[in-house]
Amino acid sequence: MRGLALCATLQGMAASAQDLAGHGGPVGALAIRDGQVLSGGFDTRSILWDLDTGAARQIQHFHEGNVTAVAFLPGGMLATGGQDGRIALWQGAVERPTFATPDTNAPIVALSLAPDDATLAAGFGDGRIARMSLDDHSVQDHQAHQGQLTGLAYLPDGHLASVGDDLRLSIWDRASQLAARAGLAARPNGLAVTEGRLAVVFADGALRLYAADGSQLPQRFLTDRPLVAVAAGTGAVAAAAIDGTVWVLEDQDLSERFTVSAGADPVWALALDRDTLLGAGNDGTIRRWSARDGERQGQSATQASGDHDDGSRGARVWRACAVCHSLSPGDNSRAGPTLHGVLGRRIASAPGYAYSQALRSMDIVWTRETVSALFEHGPEVYTPGSRMPDQRISDPRDRAALIDFLERASR
């Protein structure tokens, strides 16, 4: 019911804005096809959008943790992969997937559909590749990389390319046997296929092209900052840096078509087709540009960070929290639970929010002292097992101002 209510709200809002705004926190996965966009977020949701109207057509909530990869499948089916290591297949506006693999100990990094539409490949954080038959859902996997796999994509001939922390580019045949391998000059952070060639973005700020046999083609150093996302469209490749800059390059020689800025935060996900470039990051908004010339399309949605803003120092600190938390009673539609009435409340006890088992087992009551300790030491230390990003507020005056604001605004 919560997902259906959110869907109705988004559909009512979206007609006036072409940016896609509905995720309650960072967006880390995007796919675009035939006027539809599929997104996955830190809020554990995937959303299917109509690109023309900006309306959310389906909202799915299944994975434990982030939705880390998404893909369009034949016959209107959708695929999502999560931090929980599960692949979920969806058909229509349903509350549960039609099929899902069991939990694993490693997150899914990427999904890719084979050219014959019969097999879905998934790359995992422990370096494995799994291939699922879309006919009978049987799965075969193999160890592809030592350390984390960081990119995965099918080539037009049915071979599968992958890159990983072991600084290797590997090409696998249909039987998952190694067909080619090449060493890489830096850590790869993503992989896309364009016109039968591989576009790989690197932590050293370079975009490098590779042939299907692993030999290197043109490269271009775009920035002195890490590139963290890549996508390929008709005749073009898009790459995004950790500072929010996005380049669209011609896929033959990497000459620049245009550059746009998506803001000061990282762009974690890109999608590109003939007409449209999409980029998304920390604030949960999926922004849109023309893929031909970079002209901005649509308008930025009003962010929730202005809610309850009383002009105080604490309200300014709160803006970062408002990306994932509401202060309204019962509003758990964002990545984290509502913080209405948080002071004096036991941890993991707000009704209607699916807390992790780790949080439910803790014996913490949120007071001025415990909230201050959370942001002094960070969630990884103070509340291990939380899905909350590890962030700290180093200045004790800012911590005190935030708590003062919560005392006023969360009642």
Secondary structure, 3 states (H helix, E strand, C coil): CHHHHHHHHHHHHHCCCCCEECCCCCEEEEEEECCEEEEEECCCEEEEEECCCCCEEEEEECCCCCEEEEEECHHHEEEEEECCCCEEEEECCCCCCCEECCCCCCCEEEEEECCCCCEEEEEECCCEEEEEECCCCCEEEEECCCCCEEEEEECCCCCEEEEECCCEEEEECCCCCEEEEEECCCCEEEEEEECCEEEEEECCCEEEEECCCCCEEEEEECCCCCEEEEEEECCEEEEEECCCEEEEEECCCCCEEEEEECCCCCEEEEEECCCEEEEEECCCEEEEEECCCCCEECCCCCCHHHCCCCCCHHHHHHHHHCCCCCCCCCCCCCCCCCCCCCCCCECCCCCCCCCCHHHHCCCCECCHHHHHHHHHHCHHHHCCCCCCCCCCCCCHHHHHHHHHHHHHHCC
